[in-house]
């Protein structure tokens, strides 16, 4: 019997306290890709606000619950690269 795993598209806005060019290097790094893949997370887009250069957006698709598990495991690593996780605003979207 197979188990159906729902895929969720997540839109997250956050504040960073380093330049976007510095943050994006860690996000796009091989290590970042490995850590996303570990949880089945597929990054679709990342960008910086035109109006507020300290605000970023990340859009990804992942199995339901994967993003929470990723943050649980790697939250300290994420914060060490200039991300203020306390500012996260998360929206989850389904394709029905």
N, CA, C and O atoms as a printed pandas DataFrame, in Angstrom:
     atom_number atom_name residue_name chain_id  residue_number  x_coord  y_coord  z_coord
0              1         N          UNK        A               1    0.843   -1.176    0.000
1              2        CA          UNK        A               1    0.000    0.000    0.000
2              3         C          UNK        A               1    0.893    1.246    0.000
3              4         O          UNK        A               1    1.806    1.354    0.819
4              5         N          UNK        A               2    0.635    2.175   -0.905
5              6        CA          UNK        A               2    1.442    3.391   -0.969
6              7         C          UNK        A               2    0.790    4.494   -0.141
7              8         O          UNK        A               2   -0.430    4.545    0.016
8              9         N          UNK        A               3    1.627    5.359    0.373
9             10        CA          UNK        A               3    1.165    6.485    1.169
10            11         C          UNK        A               3    1.295    7.741    0.320
11            12         O          UNK        A               3    2.358    8.019   -0.235
12            13         N          UNK        A               4    0.221    8.488    0.224
13            14        CA          UNK        A               4    0.224    9.729   -0.545
14            15         C          UNK        A               4    0.812   10.847    0.305
15            16         O          UNK        A               4    0.303   11.147    1.385
16            17         N          UNK        A               5    1.879   11.458   -0.183
17            18        CA          UNK        A               5    2.512   12.572    0.513
18            19         C          UNK        A               5    2.157   13.847   -0.241
19            20         O          UNK        A               5    2.424   13.966   -1.437
20            21         N          UNK        A               6    1.559   14.789    0.459
21            22        CA          UNK        A               6    1.142   16.038   -0.151
22            23         C          UNK        A               6    2.346   16.956   -0.356
23            24         O          UNK        A               6    3.172   17.128    0.541
24            25         N          UNK        A               7    2.432   17.541   -1.548
25            26        CA          UNK        A               7    3.466   18.532   -1.828
26            27         C          UNK        A               7    2.897   19.913   -1.552
27            28         O          UNK        A               7    1.795   20.246   -1.989
28            29         N          UNK        A               8    3.657   20.704   -0.828
29            30        CA          UNK        A               8    3.248   22.045   -0.446
30            31         C          UNK        A               8    4.226   23.042   -1.063
31            32         O          UNK        A               8    5.441   22.847   -1.010
32            33         N          UNK        A               9    3.689   24.108   -1.647
33            34        CA          UNK        A               9    4.524   25.217   -2.094
34            35         C          UNK        A               9    4.500   26.251   -0.977
35            36         O          UNK        A               9    3.435   26.698   -0.552
36            37         N          UNK        A              10    5.681   26.623   -0.510
37            38        CA          UNK        A              10    5.794   27.532    0.621
38            39         C          UNK        A              10    6.449   28.834    0.178
39            40         O          UNK        A              10    7.462   28.833   -0.523
40            41         N          UNK        A              11    5.849   29.945    0.601
41            42        CA          UNK        A              11    6.391   31.281    0.360
42            43         C          UNK        A              11    6.765   31.846    1.729
43            44         O          UNK        A              11    5.911   32.016    2.599
44            45         N          UNK        A              12    8.048   32.132    1.902
45            46        CA          UNK        A              12    8.548   32.615    3.189
46            47         C          UNK        A              12    9.225   33.963    2.977
47            48         O          UNK        A              12   10.085   34.101    2.107
48            49         N          UNK        A              13    8.837   34.956    3.772
49            50        CA          UNK        A              13    9.573   36.217    3.792
50            51         C          UNK        A              13   10.292   36.305    5.131
51            52         O          UNK        A              13    9.766   35.899    6.167
52            53         N          UNK        A              14   11.498   36.843    5.086
53            54        CA          UNK        A              14   12.352   36.949    6.273
54            55         C          UNK        A              14   13.195   38.200    6.183
55            56         O          UNK        A              14   13.318   38.809    5.120
56            57         N          UNK        A              15   13.772   38.576    7.301
57            58        CA          UNK        A              15   14.756   39.656    7.345
58            59         C          UNK        A              15   16.148   39.040    7.444
59            60         O          UNK        A              15   16.345   38.014    8.095
60            61         N          UNK        A              16   17.103   39.684    6.790
61            62        CA          UNK        A              16   18.507   39.282    6.900
62            63         C          UNK        A              16   19.303   40.467    7.442
63            64         O          UNK        A              16   18.925   41.623    7.258
64            65         N          UNK        A              17   20.415   40.156    8.115
65            66        CA          UNK        A              17   21.254   41.229    8.654
66            67         C          UNK        A              17   22.637   41.237    8.010
67            68         O          UNK        A              17   23.602   41.749    8.577
68            69         N          UNK        A              18   22.708   40.661    6.817
69            70        CA          UNK        A              18   23.909   40.694    5.979
70            71         C          UNK        A              18   23.451   41.097    4.575
71            72         O          UNK        A              18   22.263   40.997    4.271
72            73         N          UNK        A              19   24.361   41.548    3.722
73            74        CA          UNK        A              19   23.949   41.862    2.346
74            75         C          UNK        A              19   23.373   40.617    1.651
75            76         O          UNK        A              19   23.809   39.493    1.901
76            77         N          UNK        A              20   22.390   40.841    0.781
77            78        CA          UNK        A              20   21.776   39.736    0.042
78            79         C          UNK        A              20   22.831   38.931   -0.699
79            80         O          UNK        A              20   22.768   37.702   -0.730
80            81         N          UNK        A              21   23.803   39.617   -1.296
81            82        CA          UNK        A              21   24.848   38.923   -2.061
82            83         C          UNK        A              21   25.634   37.945   -1.190
83            84         O          UNK        A              21   26.094   36.913   -1.678
84            85         N          UNK        A              22   25.788   38.259    0.076
85            86        CA          UNK        A              22   26.474   37.348    1.005
86            87         C          UNK        A              22   25.551   36.183    1.387
87            88         O          UNK        A              22   25.966   35.024    1.374
88            89         N          UNK        A              23   24.299   36.504    1.726
89            90        CA          UNK        A              23   23.348   35.458    2.122
90            91         C          UNK        A              23   23.130   34.450    0.996
91            92         O          UNK        A              23   23.103   33.243    1.236
92            93         N          UNK        A              24   22.975   34.945   -0.227
93            94        CA          UNK        A              24   22.636   34.065   -1.347
94            95         C          UNK        A              24   23.761   33.073   -1.643
95            96         O          UNK        A              24   23.504   31.983   -2.155
96            97         N          UNK        A              25   24.991   33.436   -1.329
97            98        CA          UNK        A              25   26.102   32.492   -1.527
98            99         C          UNK        A              25   25.909   31.240   -0.683
99           100         O          UNK        A              25   26.159   30.132   -1.158
100          101         N          UNK        A              26   25.470   31.399    0.556
101          102        CA          UNK        A              26   25.245   30.215    1.402
102          103         C          UNK        A              26   23.997   29.462    0.951
103          104         O          UNK        A              26   23.978   28.232    0.958
104          105         N          UNK        A              27   22.949   30.198    0.557
105          106        CA          UNK        A              27   21.717   29.541    0.109
106          107         C          UNK        A              27   21.969   28.709   -1.144
107          108         O          UNK        A              27   21.463   27.593   -1.267
108          109         N          UNK        A              28   22.754   29.256   -2.074
109          110        CA          UNK        A              28   23.020   28.584   -3.349
110          111         C          UNK        A              28   24.213   27.622   -3.302
111          112         O          UNK        A              28   24.544   27.002   -4.312
112          113         N          UNK        A              29   24.848   27.495   -2.160
113          114        CA          UNK        A              29   26.049   26.656   -2.049
114          115         C          UNK        A              29   25.723   25.170   -2.210
115          116         O          UNK        A              29   24.569   24.755   -2.099
116          117         N          UNK        A              30   26.755   24.389   -2.470
117          118        CA          UNK        A              30   26.587   22.933   -2.545
118          119         C          UNK        A              30   26.040   22.385   -1.233
119          120         O          UNK        A              30   25.186   21.498   -1.237
120          121         N          UNK        A              31   26.529   22.910   -0.106
121          122        CA          UNK        A              31   26.038   22.454    1.197
122          123         C          UNK        A              31   24.558   22.792    1.363
123          124         O          UNK        A              31   23.783   21.974    1.858
124          125         N          UNK        A              32   24.169   23.997    0.950
125          126        CA          UNK        A              32   22.759   24.375    1.006
126          127         C          UNK        A              32   21.904   23.435    0.170
127          128         O          UNK        A              32   20.836   23.007    0.608
128          129         N          UNK        A              33   22.370   23.112   -1.030
129          130        CA          UNK        A              33   21.636   22.192   -1.915
130          131         C          UNK        A              33   21.523   20.804   -1.294
131          132         O          UNK        A              33   20.469   20.172   -1.371
132          133         N          UNK        A              34   22.599   20.332   -0.682
133          134        CA          UNK        A              34   22.566   19.015   -0.030
134          135         C          UNK        A              34   21.567   19.000    1.115
135          136         O          UNK        A              34   20.820   18.035    1.283
136          137         N          UNK        A              35   21.554   20.065    1.899
137          138        CA          UNK        A              35   20.643   20.121    3.051
138          139         C          UNK        A              35   19.188   20.231    2.605
139          140         O          UNK        A              35   18.311   19.632    3.229
140          141         N          UNK        A              36   18.919   20.972    1.555
141          142        CA          UNK        A              36   17.554   21.017    1.020
142          143         C          UNK        A              36   17.144   19.634    0.512
143          144         O          UNK        A              36   16.045   19.162    0.804
144          145         N          UNK        A              37   18.028   18.992   -0.245
145          146        CA          UNK        A              37   17.729   17.678   -0.828
146          147         C          UNK        A              37   17.479   16.628    0.247
147          148         O          UNK        A              37   16.667   15.722    0.053
148          149         N          UNK        A              38   18.163   16.741    1.365
149          150        CA          UNK        A              38   17.984   15.800    2.476
150          151         C          UNK        A              38   16.519   15.712    2.908
151          152         O          UNK        A              38   16.069   14.660    3.363
152          153         N          UNK        A              39   15.776   16.810    2.767
153          154        CA          UNK        A              39   14.377   16.859    3.179
154          155         C          UNK        A              39   13.417   16.891    1.989
155          156         O          UNK        A              39   12.213   17.077    2.171
156          157         N          UNK        A              40   13.939   16.712    0.779
157          158        CA          UNK        A              40   13.092   16.731   -0.408
158          159         C          UNK        A              40   12.592   18.120   -0.755
159          160         O          UNK        A              40   11.553   18.268   -1.399
160          161         N          UNK        A              41   13.326   19.138   -0.333
161          162        CA          UNK        A              41   12.938   20.529   -0.580
162          163         C          UNK        A              41   13.531   20.992   -1.907
163          164         O          UNK        A              41   14.736   20.883   -2.139
164          165         N          UNK        A              42   12.660   21.512   -2.774
165          166        CA          UNK        A              42   13.082   22.004   -4.087
166          167         C          UNK        A              42   12.931   23.529   -4.115
167          168         O          UNK        A              42   11.818   24.032   -4.272
168          169         N          UNK        A              43   14.036   24.270   -3.966
169          170        CA          UNK        A              43   13.944   25.728   -4.060
170          171         C          UNK        A              43   13.510   26.146   -5.472
171          172         O          UNK        A              43   14.041   25.651   -6.466
172          173         N          UNK        A              44   12.548   27.053   -5.544
173          174        CA          UNK        A              44   12.051   27.543   -6.828
174          175         C          UNK        A              44   12.514   28.968   -7.116
175          176         O          UNK        A              44   12.769   29.324   -8.266
176          177         N          UNK        A              45   12.623   29.780   -6.064
177          178        CA          UNK        A              45   12.977   31.187   -6.245
178          179         C          UNK        A              45   13.468   31.748   -4.919
179          180         O          UNK        A              45   12.995   31.356   -3.852
180          181         N          UNK        A              46   14.422   32.670   -4.999
181          182        CA          UNK        A              46   14.828   33.469   -3.852
182          183         C          UNK        A              46   15.156   34.843   -4.374
183          184         O          UNK        A              46   15.761   34.986   -5.437
184          185         N          UNK        A              47   14.755   35.862   -3.625
185          186        CA          UNK        A              47   14.988   37.222   -4.073
186          187         C          UNK        A              47   14.989   38.190   -2.910
187          188         O          UNK        A              47   14.682   37.834   -1.772
188          189         N          UNK        A              48   15.342   39.424   -3.226
189          190        CA          UNK        A              48   15.411   40.481   -2.219
190          191         C          UNK        A              48   14.417   41.575   -2.596
191          192         O          UNK        A              48   14.216   41.865   -3.776
192          193         N          UNK        A              49   13.804   42.173   -1.592
193          194        CA          UNK        A              49   12.832   43.237   -1.814
194          195         C          UNK        A              49   13.494   44.454   -2.450
195          196         O          UNK        A              49   14.576   44.875   -2.041
196          197         N          UNK        A              50   12.840   45.001   -3.438
197          198        CA          UNK        A              50   13.332   46.222   -4.079
198          199         C          UNK        A              50   13.244   47.403   -3.104
199          200         O          UNK        A              50   14.099   48.287   -3.113
200          201         N          UNK        A              51   12.203   47.407   -2.265
201          202        CA          UNK        A              51   11.968   48.519   -1.342
202          203         C          UNK        A              51   12.749   48.402   -0.036
203          204         O          UNK        A              51   13.072   49.416    0.583
204          205         N          UNK        A              52   13.055   47.178    0.388
205          206        CA          UNK        A              52   13.733   46.947    1.671
206          207         C          UNK        A              52   14.772   45.852    1.482
207          208         O          UNK        A              52   14.441   44.666    1.501
208          209         N          UNK        A              53   16.014   46.243    1.302
209          210        CA          UNK        A              53   17.085   45.288    0.973
210          211         C          UNK        A              53   17.393   44.310    2.108
211          212         O          UNK        A              53   18.208   43.404    1.928
212          213         N          UNK        A              54   16.764   44.472    3.261
213          214        CA          UNK        A              54   16.961   43.513    4.352
214          215         C          UNK        A              54   15.862   42.449    4.370
215          216         O          UNK        A              54   15.862   41.570    5.232
216          217         N          UNK        A              55   14.930   42.526    3.426
217          218        CA          UNK        A              55   13.816   41.573    3.373
218          219         C          UNK        A              55   13.999   40.651    2.169
219          220         O          UNK        A              55   14.204   41.109    1.045
220          221         N          UNK        A              56   13.921   39.336    2.427
221          222        CA          UNK        A              56   14.073   38.354    1.354
222          223         C          UNK        A              56   12.826   37.487    1.261
223          224         O          UNK        A              56   12.019   37.414    2.189
224          225         N          UNK        A              57   12.696   36.839    0.122
225          226        CA          UNK        A              57   11.626   35.872   -0.083
226          227         C          UNK        A              57   12.251   34.582   -0.601
227          228         O          UNK        A              57   13.167   34.600   -1.423
228          229         N          UNK        A              58   11.738   33.470   -0.102
229          230        CA          UNK        A              58   12.151   32.147   -0.566
230          231         C          UNK        A              58   10.879   31.382   -0.901
231          232         O          UNK        A              58    9.950   31.324   -0.094
232          233         N          UNK        A              59   10.839   30.797   -2.091
233          234        CA          UNK        A              59    9.709   29.970   -2.506
234          235         C          UNK        A              59   10.251   28.589   -2.814
235          236         O          UNK        A              59   11.207   28.438   -3.574
236          237         N          UNK        A              60    9.633   27.585   -2.216
237          238        CA          UNK        A              60   10.072   26.214   -2.486
238          239         C          UNK        A              60    8.896   25.258   -2.442
239          240         O          UNK        A              60    7.824   25.590   -1.935
240          241         N          UNK        A              61    9.110   24.067   -2.979
241          242        CA          UNK        A              61    8.141   22.976   -2.897
242          243         C          UNK        A              61    8.783   21.849   -2.119
243          244         O          UNK        A              61    9.976   21.573   -2.248
244          245         N          UNK        A              62    7.952   21.198   -1.298
245          246        CA          UNK        A              62    8.472   20.121   -0.461
246          247         C          UNK        A              62    7.316   19.275    0.048
247          248         O          UNK        A              62    6.169   19.723    0.055
248          249         N          UNK        A              63    7.615   18.058    0.470
249          250        CA          UNK        A              63    6.587   17.260    1.125
250          251         C          UNK        A              63    6.104   17.995    2.380
251          252         O          UNK        A              63    6.874   18.695    3.037
252          253         N          UNK        A              64    4.836   17.827    2.697
253          254        CA          UNK        A              64    4.276   18.479    3.877
254          255         C          UNK        A              64    5.108   18.148    5.116
255          256         O          UNK        A              64    5.424   16.985    5.364
256          257         N          UNK        A              65    5.456   19.167    5.883
257          258        CA          UNK        A              65    6.231   18.994    7.105
258          259         C          UNK        A              65    7.733   19.073    6.922
259          260         O          UNK        A              65    8.468   19.185    7.903
260          261         N          UNK        A              66    8.207   19.016    5.676
261          262        CA          UNK        A              66    9.653   19.009    5.425
262          263         C          UNK        A              66   10.313   20.324    5.825
263          264         O          UNK        A              66   11.411   20.318    6.381
264          265         N          UNK        A              67    9.662   21.445    5.551
265          266        CA          UNK        A              67   10.265   22.741    5.881
266          267         C          UNK        A              67   10.438   22.888    7.391
267          268         O          UNK        A              67   11.463   23.387    7.856
268          269         N          UNK        A              68    9.438   22.456    8.153
269          270        CA          UNK        A              68    9.548   22.527    9.614
270          271         C          UNK        A              68   10.690   21.653   10.117
271          272         O          UNK        A              68   11.443   22.063   11.001
272          273         N          UNK        A              69   10.823   20.458    9.564
273          274        CA          UNK        A              69   11.902   19.548    9.963
274          275         C          UNK        A              69   13.262   20.138    9.595
275          276         O          UNK        A              69   14.223   20.007   10.353
276          277         N          UNK        A              70   13.342   20.787    8.435
277          278        CA          UNK        A              70   14.578   21.432    7.989
278          279         C          UNK        A              70   14.991   22.531    8.971
279          280         O          UNK        A              70   16.151   22.602    9.376
280          281         N          UNK        A              71   14.039   23.386    9.350
281          282        CA          UNK        A              71   14.323   24.478   10.287
282          283         C          UNK        A              71   14.730   23.917   11.648
283          284         O          UNK        A              71   15.649   24.425   12.290
284          285         N          UNK        A              72   14.042   22.874   12.075
285          286        CA          UNK        A              72   14.366   22.239   13.359
286          287         C          UNK        A              72   15.824   21.777   13.375
287          288         O          UNK        A              72   16.539   21.998   14.352
288          289         N          UNK        A              73   16.254   21.143   12.300
289          290        CA          UNK        A              73   17.609   20.593   12.246
290          291         C          UNK        A              73   18.666   21.656   11.949
291          292         O          UNK        A              73   19.747   21.634   12.536
292          293         N          UNK        A              74   18.361   22.583   11.045
293          294        CA          UNK        A              74   19.383   23.508   10.553
294          295         C          UNK        A              74   19.140   24.978   10.919
295          296         O          UNK        A              74   19.782   25.863   10.353
296          297         N          UNK        A              75   18.241   25.244   11.837
297          298        CA          UNK        A              75   17.938   26.623   12.221
298          299         C          UNK        A              75   19.153   27.417   12.673
299          300         O          UNK        A              75   19.306   28.585   12.317
300          301         N          UNK        A              76   20.012   26.783   13.455
301          302        CA          UNK        A              76   21.213   27.468   13.936
302          303         C          UNK        A              76   22.142   27.811   12.766
303          304         O          UNK        A              76   22.713   28.900   12.717
304          305         N          UNK        A              77   22.286   26.877   11.834
305          306        CA          UNK        A              77   23.117   27.111   10.648
306          307         C          UNK        A              77   22.538   28.255    9.813
307          308         O          UNK        A              77   23.279   29.114    9.335
308          309         N          UNK        A              78   21.214   28.264    9.638
309          310        CA          UNK        A              78   20.552   29.319    8.868
310          311         C          UNK        A              78   20.801   30.675    9.528
311          312         O          UNK        A              78   21.170   31.640    8.858
312          313         N          UNK        A              79   20.598   30.740   10.835
313          314        CA          UNK        A              79   20.809   31.991   11.572
314          315         C          UNK        A              79   22.250   32.469   11.478
315          316         O          UNK        A              79   22.506   33.673   11.437
316          317         N          UNK        A              80   23.193   31.531   11.444
317          318        CA          UNK        A              80   24.609   31.907   11.378
318          319         C          UNK        A              80   24.977   32.557   10.046
319          320         O          UNK        A              80   26.070   33.105    9.902
320          321         N          UNK        A              81   24.067   32.498    9.072
321          322        CA          UNK        A              81   24.298   33.127    7.770
322          323         C          UNK        A              81   23.465   34.399    7.594
323          324         O          UNK        A              81   23.164   34.811    6.474
324          325         N          UNK        A              82   23.098   35.011    8.726
325          326        CA          UNK        A              82   22.480   36.327    8.678
326          327         C          UNK        A              82   20.973   36.363    8.604
327          328         O          UNK        A              82   20.405   37.425    8.350
328          329         N          UNK        A              83   20.297   35.240    8.817
329          330        CA          UNK        A              83   18.837   35.207    8.739
330          331         C          UNK        A              83   18.242   35.362   10.137
331          332         O          UNK        A              83   18.651   34.676   11.074
332          333         N          UNK        A              84   17.277   36.268   10.269
333          334        CA          UNK        A              84   16.546   36.439   11.523
334          335         C          UNK        A              84   15.268   35.605   11.426
335          336         O          UNK        A              84   14.250   36.075   10.918
336          337         N          UNK        A              85   15.329   34.373   11.915
337          338        CA          UNK        A              85   14.188   33.455   11.799
338          339         C          UNK        A              85   12.946   33.958   12.531
339          340         O          UNK        A              85   11.832   33.551   12.205
340          341         N          UNK        A              86   13.125   34.839   13.517
341          342        CA          UNK        A              86   11.960   35.355   14.251
342          343         C          UNK        A              86   11.081   36.246   13.376
343          344         O          UNK        A              86    9.945   36.543   13.745
344          345         N          UNK        A              87   11.592   36.674   12.223
345          346        CA          UNK        A              87   10.823   37.538   11.319
346          347         C          UNK        A              87   10.096   36.753   10.228
347          348         O          UNK        A              87    9.444   37.345    9.368
348          349         N          UNK        A              88   10.206   35.441   10.260
349          350        CA          UNK        A              88    9.630   34.609    9.190
350          351         C          UNK        A              88    8.112   34.740    9.123
351          352         O          UNK        A              88    7.414   34.615   10.129
352          353         N          UNK        A              89    7.626   34.991    7.928
353          354        CA          UNK        A              89    6.194   34.958    7.623
354          355         C          UNK        A              89    6.021   33.887    6.561
355          356         O          UNK        A              89    6.589   33.984    5.473
356          357         N          UNK        A              90    5.232   32.862    6.880
357          358        CA          UNK        A              90    5.129   31.673    6.038
358          359         C          UNK        A              90    3.718   31.541    5.479
359          360         O          UNK        A              90    2.732   31.642    6.208
360          361         N          UNK        A              91    3.644   31.316    4.178
361          362        CA          UNK        A              91    2.381   30.996    3.517
362          363         C          UNK        A              91    2.527   29.659    2.814
363          364         O          UNK        A              91    3.521   29.418    2.130
364          365         N          UNK        A              92    1.539   28.789    2.980
365          366        CA          UNK        A              92    1.580   27.473    2.331
366          367         C          UNK        A              92    0.465   27.396    1.298
367          368         O          UNK        A              92   -0.662   27.829    1.540
368          369         N          UNK        A              93    0.805   26.834    0.135
369          370        CA          UNK        A              93   -0.108   26.796   -0.999
370          371         C          UNK        A              93   -0.199   25.374   -1.533
371          372         O          UNK        A              93    0.801   24.660   -1.610
372          373         N          UNK        A              94   -1.410   24.974   -1.900
373          374        CA          UNK        A              94   -1.655   23.636   -2.438
374          375         C          UNK        A              94   -2.162   23.732   -3.868
375          376         O          UNK        A              94   -2.823   24.699   -4.246
376          377         N          UNK        A              95   -1.847   22.724   -4.644
377          378        CA          UNK        A              95   -2.380   22.598   -5.990
378          379         C          UNK        A              95   -3.507   21.580   -5.907
379          380         O          UNK        A              95   -3.257   20.412   -5.608
380          381         N          UNK        A              96   -4.714   21.988   -6.159
381          382        CA          UNK        A              96   -5.840   21.044   -6.048
382          383         C          UNK        A              96   -6.526   20.862   -7.371
383          384         O          UNK        A              96   -7.492   20.106   -7.466
